[in-house]
Amino acid sequence: MMAHARRPAPAAPPPPTDLEIIARTKPLTGAVPVPILRAQSEDAWGGPSGPRSVGTPGPSSDALWYCVKTHSKAEFRAVLEISRLGLRPYCPLVMQQRKLRQPGGKREPRDVIEPLFPRYLFVQFDRHRDRWRALFNLESVDWLMMGAGEVPISVPDRAIAYLRAQGRLGDGVWDDRTAAERHRSEARARQEAHGARVPVTYLPAVEPGQRVKITSGPFADLHGIARMATHRRITLLLDMFGAPQEVQVERSEVQAL
């Protein structure tokens, strides 16, 4: 009787890389992945004063922040690739509540974490010491904001400090749900004071195409053009990073001009 050799068991697939983990979590629901937290943590880059310069210990006193534009949905990949160059990345993140389609087809509210500025993030380096031109070789990076003479245009340190200061302790994520809950509480309080049948009309009226000024929040004092408006939020076009950018703000944070 002939013996049949057993077919070898298929080899176990290799564990996913950091990039594959990030690619599978878009949008992020829940916590920020550890690889992103690690790449953006101040402890990994010598504290808030500056990054580690490539090939030299300690932060560089001449390091500045610059603006990078990524390819579509490549912000998290860019954070990892930039950090592997030895340059310090920073992608401001925001947590919002959105209705996501579930396996059964029903849409349910979920807390999601997304880039505050889609397709834009910041990178800190010393342009005289660091290999910043290697940014152009990254698959995730579209371009670096440049000025005359092919010199990168820096972003003020105070702008980055402000963005970092607004985030939650531990992961730096802006929590937009706080503002949403505040407006719901205000609406309930007004309805209780004036009667449930009295409409709540305390939010400013803004029409598409109207110029407005942002009075509070991360974009305070900036002027923009209203593109779309709902009962609670307004989509604005702001001139940022050298091109018009869409941002969403609360109605209570704008003033019509």
C-alpha positions as CSV (number, residue, x, y, z in Angstrom):
1,M,0.0,0.0,0.0
2,M,1.5,3.3,-1.1
3,A,1.9,6.0,1.5
4,H,0.8,9.5,0.5
5,A,2.9,12.4,1.6
6,R,1.1,15.1,3.4
7,R,0.9,18.4,1.7
8,P,2.8,20.9,3.9
9,A,0.7,23.4,5.7
10,P,0.7,26.9,4.2
11,A,3.1,29.3,5.8
12,A,1.6,31.8,8.1
13,P,1.3,35.3,6.6
14,P,3.9,37.8,7.9
15,P,2.6,40.2,10.5
16,P,1.3,43.5,9.1
17,T,3.7,46.4,8.9
18,D,3.0,49.8,10.5
19,L,1.9,51.2,7.1
20,E,-0.5,48.3,6.5
21,I,-2.0,48.8,10.0
22,I,-2.6,52.5,9.2
23,A,-4.0,51.7,5.7
24,R,-6.7,49.5,7.2
25,T,-8.0,52.0,9.7
26,K,-9.4,54.9,7.6
27,P,-11.2,56.5,9.1
28,L,-9.9,55.8,12.5
29,T,-12.6,54.7,15.0
30,G,-11.4,54.9,18.6
31,A,-7.8,55.5,19.6
32,V,-4.9,56.8,17.5
33,P,-2.7,53.9,16.4
34,V,0.5,53.6,18.5
35,P,2.8,54.0,15.5
36,I,1.3,57.5,14.8
37,L,1.5,58.5,18.5
38,R,5.1,57.3,18.6
39,A,6.1,59.2,15.5
40,Q,4.6,62.5,16.7
41,S,5.5,62.3,20.4
42,E,7.6,65.1,21.8
43,D,9.7,62.6,23.8
44,A,10.8,60.9,20.6
45,W,12.2,64.2,19.3
46,G,14.0,65.7,22.2
47,G,11.0,67.6,23.7
48,P,9.1,70.6,22.4
49,S,12.2,72.6,21.6
50,G,13.2,70.8,18.5
51,P,13.9,67.6,16.6
52,R,16.9,65.3,16.5
53,S,19.0,66.4,13.5
54,V,20.0,63.5,11.3
55,G,23.4,62.2,12.3
56,T,23.8,64.6,15.2
57,P,22.6,64.2,18.8
58,G,20.1,66.6,20.3
59,P,17.7,69.2,18.8
60,S,18.8,71.7,16.2
61,S,18.3,75.3,17.3
62,D,17.7,76.3,13.6
63,A,14.9,73.8,13.0
64,L,11.7,75.4,11.7
65,W,8.3,74.0,10.8
66,Y,7.3,73.6,7.2
67,C,4.1,72.6,5.4
68,V,3.8,69.4,3.4
69,K,1.0,68.4,1.1
70,T,0.3,64.6,0.9
71,H,-1.5,62.6,-1.7
72,S,-5.1,61.8,-1.1
73,K,-5.8,59.8,2.2
74,A,-2.0,59.5,2.7
75,E,-1.6,61.7,5.8
76,F,-0.9,58.8,8.2
77,R,1.4,57.1,5.8
78,A,3.3,60.4,5.4
79,V,3.7,60.7,9.2
80,L,5.5,57.3,9.3
81,E,7.6,57.8,6.2
82,I,8.7,61.3,7.3
83,S,9.7,60.1,10.8
84,R,11.8,57.3,9.2
85,L,13.8,60.0,7.4
86,G,14.8,61.4,10.8
87,L,12.5,64.5,10.4
88,R,9.8,65.4,12.9
89,P,6.2,65.2,11.5
90,Y,3.1,66.7,13.0
91,C,-0.4,65.9,11.7
92,P,-3.1,67.7,13.7
93,L,-6.0,65.3,14.3
94,V,-9.7,65.9,15.2
95,M,-12.3,63.6,16.6
96,Q,-15.8,64.0,15.3
97,Q,-19.0,62.0,15.3
98,R,-20.0,60.8,11.9
99,K,-22.6,58.3,10.7
100,L,-20.7,55.3,9.2
101,R,-22.2,52.4,7.2
102,Q,-22.3,49.2,9.3
103,P,-22.0,45.6,7.8
104,G,-25.8,45.4,7.7
105,G,-26.0,48.6,5.6
106,K,-27.4,50.8,8.4
107,R,-25.6,54.0,9.2
108,E,-24.8,54.6,12.9
109,P,-23.0,57.4,14.7
110,R,-19.3,56.6,15.4
111,D,-16.5,58.7,16.9
112,V,-13.9,59.0,14.1
113,I,-10.4,60.5,14.1
114,E,-9.3,62.3,11.0
115,P,-6.7,64.9,9.9
116,L,-7.7,68.4,10.9
117,F,-6.4,69.7,7.6
118,P,-7.0,67.0,4.9
119,R,-3.9,66.3,2.8
120,Y,-1.7,68.8,4.8
121,L,0.7,68.2,7.7
122,F,3.8,69.8,9.1
123,V,7.4,68.7,9.3
124,Q,10.2,70.3,11.4
125,F,13.8,70.3,10.2
126,D,17.0,72.4,9.8
127,R,17.2,73.1,6.1
128,H,21.0,73.6,6.4
129,R,21.7,70.3,8.2
130,D,18.9,67.9,7.5
131,R,18.3,65.8,4.4
132,W,14.9,67.5,3.8
133,R,15.0,67.1,0.0
134,A,14.4,63.4,0.6
135,L,10.8,64.4,1.2
136,F,10.3,64.6,-2.5
137,N,11.2,60.9,-2.8
138,L,8.4,59.7,-0.5
139,E,5.4,58.0,-2.1
140,S,3.0,59.7,0.3
141,V,4.2,63.3,-0.3
142,D,2.9,65.5,-3.1
143,W,4.9,68.7,-2.5
144,L,6.6,70.9,0.0
145,M,5.5,74.5,0.2
146,M,8.3,76.4,-1.4
147,G,9.1,80.1,-2.0
148,A,11.4,82.1,-4.3
149,G,14.7,80.4,-5.0
150,E,13.3,77.0,-4.2
151,V,13.5,77.7,-0.5
152,P,10.9,76.1,1.8
153,I,8.4,78.5,3.4
154,S,8.4,78.1,7.2
155,V,5.3,78.1,9.4
156,P,5.4,80.2,12.6
157,D,6.3,78.2,15.7
158,R,3.4,79.9,17.6
159,A,0.9,78.4,15.1
160,I,2.2,74.9,15.8
161,A,2.2,75.5,19.5
162,Y,-1.4,76.7,19.4
163,L,-2.5,73.6,17.5
164,R,-0.7,71.3,19.9
165,A,-2.1,73.1,23.0
166,Q,-5.7,72.6,21.9
167,G,-5.5,68.8,21.7
168,R,-6.3,66.3,24.4
169,L,-3.7,65.4,26.9
170,G,-1.9,62.2,25.8
171,D,-2.7,62.1,22.1
172,G,-3.1,65.7,21.1
173,V,-6.4,65.0,19.3
174,W,-8.9,67.9,19.0
175,D,-12.2,66.7,20.4
176,D,-15.0,68.3,18.2
177,R,-17.7,66.4,20.1
178,T,-17.3,68.8,23.0
179,A,-18.6,71.7,20.9
180,A,-21.4,69.6,19.5
181,E,-22.6,68.6,23.0
182,R,-22.4,72.2,24.2
183,H,-24.7,73.3,21.4
184,R,-27.2,70.6,22.2
185,S,-27.2,71.5,25.9
186,E,-27.7,75.2,25.0
187,A,-30.6,74.3,22.7
188,R,-32.3,72.2,25.4
189,A,-31.8,75.0,28.0
190,R,-33.4,77.6,25.7
191,Q,-36.3,75.3,24.9
192,E,-36.9,74.6,28.6
193,A,-36.9,78.3,29.3
194,H,-39.2,79.4,26.5
195,G,-41.3,76.3,25.9
196,A,-40.7,73.3,23.7
197,R,-42.7,74.9,20.9
198,V,-40.6,78.0,20.6
199,P,-38.0,77.6,17.8
200,V,-34.3,78.1,18.8
201,T,-32.9,80.8,16.6
202,Y,-29.8,81.9,18.4
203,L,-27.3,80.8,15.8
204,P,-26.2,83.4,13.2
205,A,-27.8,83.2,9.7
206,V,-25.1,82.6,7.1
207,E,-25.8,82.1,3.4
208,P,-23.5,80.4,0.8
209,G,-21.1,82.9,-0.7
210,Q,-21.2,85.2,2.2
211,R,-17.9,86.4,3.8
212,V,-17.5,85.7,7.5
213,K,-15.0,86.1,10.3
214,I,-14.2,83.2,12.6
215,T,-14.4,84.5,16.2
216,S,-13.2,81.4,18.2
217,G,-11.7,78.0,17.9
218,P,-8.6,76.9,16.0
219,F,-9.2,79.3,13.1
220,A,-10.0,82.4,15.1
221,D,-9.6,85.8,13.4
222,L,-9.4,84.2,9.9
223,H,-11.8,85.4,7.2
224,G,-13.5,83.0,4.8
225,I,-16.3,82.4,2.4
226,A,-19.2,80.2,3.3
227,R,-19.6,77.4,0.9
228,M,-22.3,75.3,2.5
229,A,-24.3,75.7,5.7
230,T,-26.4,73.3,7.9
231,H,-28.3,74.1,11.0
232,R,-25.2,73.7,13.2
233,R,-22.1,73.7,11.1
234,I,-20.7,75.8,8.2
235,T,-18.3,74.8,5.5
236,L,-15.9,77.6,4.8
237,L,-13.2,78.3,2.2
238,L,-10.1,79.7,3.9
239,D,-6.9,80.8,2.2
240,M,-4.4,78.5,3.9
241,F,-1.1,76.9,2.8
242,G,-1.1,78.8,-0.4
243,A,-4.5,77.5,-1.7
244,P,-8.2,77.6,-0.7
245,Q,-8.9,75.0,2.0
246,E,-12.3,73.7,3.1
247,V,-12.8,73.7,6.9
248,Q,-15.9,73.1,9.0
249,V,-16.8,75.3,12.0
250,E,-19.7,75.7,14.3
251,R,-22.2,78.5,13.5
252,S,-21.6,80.0,16.9
253,E,-17.9,80.5,16.0
254,V,-18.5,82.8,13.0
255,Q,-19.6,86.4,12.5
256,A,-21.1,87.6,9.2
257,L,-19.3,90.5,7.5
